[in-house]
């Protein structure tokens, strides 16, 4: 299965593309996945004229959606699918899927910095209880969502310690540099986003998340648009070194890692996970923590002991799991006063 990121970037270089995927976890452990794909009129027209290639309009059809669903894991069902005309002659597909238990779902991995990403382009979601507190990403009694490649990445030599890679010929790089303004123009309107949303506020992650002080349940795994800036306030598509890395598929480069490392505190920079790269600013984990619902507490924690020591266990802070202590209860909307 071709990388959604590389595919989106390839499509974007021929005209505007938007791909947004939201993975929403329900309190009972089921999940709803909403996938929105929009192709511009420019891209649709160019593709239709290319008799020897793929007509991208076919990717919006129900047949393509159902074929893609086969790669999303067992028990995934297509709930609805619509194709509509959108702004400026573009067309948009919205597909909604459901899976009874989120651990049965898989998707295209957003961690594109792995050197063997083409072999490793599957994202496996795993939800599990945390029975002991940690010094990162979660306290005892939390539920944990982790995102892992379907196949373990090949062992990699640290890029800092490895011999320099044999790069493209200087004349090839120069051609890309000269064509950068053309590519930047073609990327107008580009948007790529993959999001996880919990039923309750996120309490911790191993890598940071935006709007964390607001009690948001939403964590972006990738969010890249034409409006994003580099760490100096310049459009990323006008930054020659970043643009060159993107065009060469080097999503884990030091230039990109430097640009995105402050994403949790700076909404103007892109969010591209560079795990797998020696230049990754994230070293702890790819996990997201949140409080268990009553359904998930009963399924995973009832009758078990929890250890609340964050570092090495002393044995002094172990006690039975109690939903009243660690669980999440939805707020009941306040009644409006009678007039």
Buried (B, 14 or more C-beta within 10 A) or exposed (E): EEBBBBBBBEBBBBBBBBBBBBBBBBBBBBBBBBBBBBBBBBBBEBBEEEEEEEEBBEBBBEEBBEEBBEEBBEEBEBEEBEBEEBEEEBBBBBBBBBBBBBBBBBBBBBBBBBBBBEEBBBBBBEBEBBBBBBEBBBBBBBBBBBBBBEEEBEEEEEBEEEEEEEEEEEEEBEEBBEBBEEBBEBBBBBBBBBBBBBBBBBBBBBBBBBBBEEEBBBBBBBBBBBBBBBBEEEBBBEBEBBBBBBBBBBBBBBBBBBBBBEBBEBEEBBBBBBBBBBBBBBEEBBBBBBBBBBBBBEBBBEEEEBBBBBEEEEEEBBEEBEBEEBBBEEEEEEEEEEE
